[in-house]
Amino acid sequence: MAAVALLIPWLPPNASEERDRIDFVFWFTTGICIAIFAVVAAVTVYSFMRFRARPDDDSDGAPIHGHTGLEIAWTAVPTVLVTAIAIVSAIVLARNDNSPADALQVEVVAQQFAWSFKYPQNGGVTSTELRLPLDRAVNLDLRALDVIHSFWVPQFGQKQDVVPGIVTHLVITPTKVGKFPLICTELCGLGHALMRSRAVVMEPAQFKQWAADAKKGISGSGADAGKAVFTNNGCGGCHTFTAAGTQSAVGPDLDQLPADAKKAGQPLEKFTRTSIVDPDAYVAPGYAPNIMPKTFSQLPKSQLDALVQYLVQSGKKGAK
Ligand code: CUA
């Protein structure tokens, strides 16, 4: 049993301080359980061997009633152990919920079926991926626009429900650079399984650079700003677009935008804009409606303009 518990890596690798503390509680409790199991199993096996009825022994066992010492022991020992687990858990809970004054603030919005992240301390930059600097506590304020969702990054070790009408909180202190899946773990509708994003933990300098670039995208205009909007909003997570070097095939190939516009019988620019703010207005053959998040209709007008310009202009270059 101990070998099965200890030798198989059951849990995803750790990537946050909070997860390390949770793991401590987990192994503290598991250790106690292994010890108790070992004692109970040993006493049981010993009793089978030592006190079993011998062949031809038909006599009854001695009448026994009560054993004050034993009863005190089997009440006191579990009380001590359960109290110890409760104290350790309470300390870990309090420390995991504690958000330091200099924590990075991120406003998380969940809606069917997408995540978006806003950085008020970085000029209100938005992203559909959770970008985080290494080794700095982050305070997430989570809001839901429609139904209950739940925020979960397994490597960070905590789940937090996102509930309409209230703001919930979660503190994360990333300890590893890397990309981790960010998953909705509350059945929230047809697209629940697709409500996934990524947490991207970066070196602090890289994070600063990313935030600065993203801010340029907000304030600038033209195709360069459009590229920043494309990257910040994770368009490449679902779409192939040669100019941006993305190759995903969840949604339609954006190199084919001119051809799709022709099929829909619309001018390219109008078609591109409509497809971003109202993705189900025209659904390309072979793709299902209700997959693309409706969040992009909330992009500020300057960003939307820049994105449309980028898609129209760079697409022409890419397609030659
Ligand atoms: Cu949102 Cu499941």
Boltz pocket constraint, residues with backbone or C-beta under 6 A from the ligand:
constraints:
  - pocket:
      binder: B
      contacts: [[A, 110], [A, 111], [A, 112], [A, 113], [A, 148], [A, 149], [A, 150], [A, 184], [A, 185], [A, 186], [A, 187], [A, 188], [A, 189], [A, 191], [A, 192], [A, 193], [A, 195]]
      max_distance: 6.0
